[in-house]
């Protein structure tokens, strides 16, 4: 995140940050703290956090839209 913040501060156009299950090994306290940091970072650029863990989803929902945290389900469309 620090590297991206530095890049954006130097005038580079923001790019989306896509993370896949990066919080899977965090305990509850650390994952909530990380979600808060990511929500704050989303004020600068789009942040997409992909996970299949209900605990992370529940923590994100608890953080809430007021902090910039939204949950979107990617449903199986059966298209194979």
C-alpha positions in Angstrom: 0.0 0.0 0.0 2.8 2.4 0.8 4.3 1.9 -2.7 1.0 2.6 -4.3 0.4 5.7 -2.1 3.8 7.0 -3.1 3.0 6.3 -6.8 -0.3 8.1 -6.6 1.2 11.1 -4.7 3.7 11.6 -7.5 0.9 12.1 -9.9 0.4 8.7 -11.4 -3.2 7.8 -12.3 -4.7 5.5 -9.6 -5.2 1.9 -10.6 -7.5 -0.7 -9.0 -6.0 -2.8 -6.2 -7.2 -6.4 -6.5 -6.5 -8.7 -3.5 -7.4 -12.4 -3.4 -7.8 -14.0 0.1 -5.0 -12.0 1.6 -6.6 -12.0 5.1 -7.2 -15.8 5.3 -4.4 -16.3 7.9 -5.1 -13.1 10.0 -6.8 -13.4 13.4 -10.0 -11.4 13.9 -8.3 -8.3 15.4 -5.8 -8.1 12.5 -8.3 -8.8 9.8 -10.6 -6.0 11.1 -7.7 -3.6 11.3 -6.6 -4.5 7.7 -10.2 -4.1 6.4 -10.3 -0.6 8.0 -7.0 0.3 6.3 -8.3 -1.0 2.9 -11.6 0.9 3.3 -9.6 4.1 4.0 -7.3 3.3 1.0 -10.4 3.0 -1.2 -10.8 6.7 -1.0 -7.8 7.0 -3.3 -8.5 4.1 -5.6 -10.8 1.1 -6.2 -10.0 -1.8 -3.9 -11.4 -5.3 -4.7 -11.0 -7.9 -2.0 -12.0 -11.4 -3.1 -12.6 -14.1 -0.4 -14.7 -17.2 0.1 -14.4 -16.9 3.9 -17.7 -16.0 5.7 -15.7 -14.5 8.6 -14.1 -11.9 6.4 -17.5 -11.2 4.8 -19.1 -10.7 8.2 -16.3 -8.4 9.3 -16.7 -6.3 6.2 -20.4 -6.0 6.6 -19.9 -5.0 10.2 -17.4 -2.3 9.1 -20.2 -1.0 6.9 -20.9 1.2 3.9 -20.4 4.3 6.0 -16.7 3.4 6.1 -16.6 2.5 2.4 -16.9 -1.3 2.7 -19.4 -3.0 0.4 -20.1 -6.7 0.0 -21.0 -8.1 -3.4 -21.7 -11.8 -4.0 -20.4 -13.4 -7.1 -23.0 -16.1 -7.8 -22.5 -19.2 -9.8 -24.3 -18.6 -13.1 -24.0 -22.3 -14.0 -22.3 -21.3 -17.3 -19.4 -23.7 -16.6 
